[in-house]
C-alpha cells in the first residue's frame, strides 16, 4: 500500500473515482490515456470538482495537469507493487456513486468517451448559444476530416445518450 502522504488530495480524489468505477489508473497505452482524460472531464462536467482546467486539443478536451497526475499515480502504484488505497476523499461520495451509475456502461469505450466529452466541451465552450445540431455538424465536418473519422450515426447516438443521461441539455 502506498502512503497516502505521497499523494495530493486531488490525486486521492482521482483514485477514489476510478476505484468507484472499478478501474485501475493506467497510462501506458494511448487508449488508456484517452479514457482517463475523458472520464475526468465528464466527472468535472457532472460537478465533481478535481480542479483541472481542460482546453481543446486534437482528441477533444485535454488537461496537462490531469495527465501529470495520472502518470504520478501510476508510478506510485508500480513502486508500491499493490493496489492503491486511499483514506480520505474531499469529493461527494454520493455524487461519485451517481456519476458511476451513469458512465460505467461507457467507461471502457474510448471512442464513446471522446465523442461525448468533445460534444459537451464544444457546446459549453464554443457553441453555447447554438443548437446541438451545429455542434454535431462541427464535430462531423471539421474534426472528422483527416484524423477523427467519427460516423455520423454514432455521434448522433452518443448525443442522444448524453441528453438521456442529463449530461447535455
N, C-alpha and C positions, 0 to 999 in steps of 0.2 A: 504494500500500500504506500502511496505517496503522501508525504507530509503535506497537509493542507496549507501550511505556511508558504510552501513554494509556489502556490498558485494565487493569482489575484482573485478578488471576489468575482470579477467578470468571468474569468476562466472557470471558476467553480460553478457559476450560474450556467455557463455553456455546457459543462459536463452534466449538470443536473438535467438540462433539457434533453440532451442526447441519451442519457440513461433512461429518462422517462419514455423516450421513443424506442428504447431497446436497441440502440445503435452505439457502436464504438466510433470514436472520432478517429478517422483515418484520412491522411493527406497524401498517401503515396501515389495513387492513380488520379488522373485528371478528373474522371467522373466522380471520385470521392470528394475532390475539392469543390466541384460544381454543387454536389448535393449539400455539402457542409455550408457553403456560402448562401445558397438559396433557402435552405431551411432556416438559417439565422435571419435572413432578410424577411421571410414570411412571418417568422415569430415576432420580429420587431413590428411588422405591419399589423400584427394581431395585438399589439400593445404590450408585448413582453420586452421590456427595455434592457438591452445589453449595452447601450451607449455607443454602438457602432454607427459610423457615417458611411453610407453607400453612395457611390456615384456610378454613372453609366460606363460600361466597358464593353468589350467585344461580345461577351456572353451574358449581357444583362447587368443587373446591379452587382457591384463589387465593392468590397471593403478590404483595404490593405491591412487594417488592424485585426480584422477577423481572421485573415489568412495567417498573420503572425501568431495570433493566439492558438489557432488550430495546430500549427506546427509545434508550438511550445507545449501544448497539452499532449500531443502525440509523443513528443520526445520524453516528457516526464513519465508517460505510461511505459514506454520502451525501457527507460532506465530503471523503473521500479520492477519490471518483469511481471506485473499483475494488473488487474483492472483497477482503475482509479475509483476511489470512493470519497465523496465529499461529505462534509459535516454540516455545512451551513449554506443556505441559499437566501438571497435577498429578493428573489422574484417570486411572484404569486404562484404557489404550488397548484392552486385551483385553476388559475388561468393557463398554466402549462398543461394540466390534465385535459382541459377543454381543447386547447390547440392540438395536442397529440391526437385526440379523437378525430379531429378534422383532417389532419395532414398525414397520419400514419398510412392510409391506403396508397398514398402517392410518394412516400418518403424514399422508396428505392428506385424511383423513375427520374433520372436526371433531366430528361427532356421535358417531362411534365413540370418539374420544379423550375427549370429555366424559363419555359414559356410563361408559367404562372407569375413568377417574380418579375419577368420583363413586362408583362401586361400591366401589373399593378404599379411598377415603377413608372412606366411611361404615362399611365393615366394620372398618377399623383404628381409627377414632376413636370411633364412636358405638355400634356393634353388634358389638364384638369377640367377645362370648360368645354371640351369636345365630347361628342358621343363615343361610346365604346367602339363603334364600327370604325371610326377614324384611327383609334389606337390599333385595332386589329389590322387595318389597312397598312399602317406604318410598319408594323411588325412583319407583315407578309411581303409587302412590296419593297421596302427599303432595306430591311435587315436580312431577308432570306436570299437576296441576290448575292451569290458568291459563297457565303460561309455558314449560313444557318440552314437553309432549305427546310423550313417548317412546312408541313402540309396544312393547307387552309382548314380542312375538316378537323384536324387535331387542335389547332389554335382555337377554333370556334367551340369545340367540346370543352376544352380547358377553361375558356371564358365562361361557359355555362356552369362548369363545376365551381368556379370562383364565386359566381353570383349565388348559386345554391348554398355554398358554404358561408355566405355573408362575408367573404373576403374582398369582394368587389361590388360596388354599388353603381 
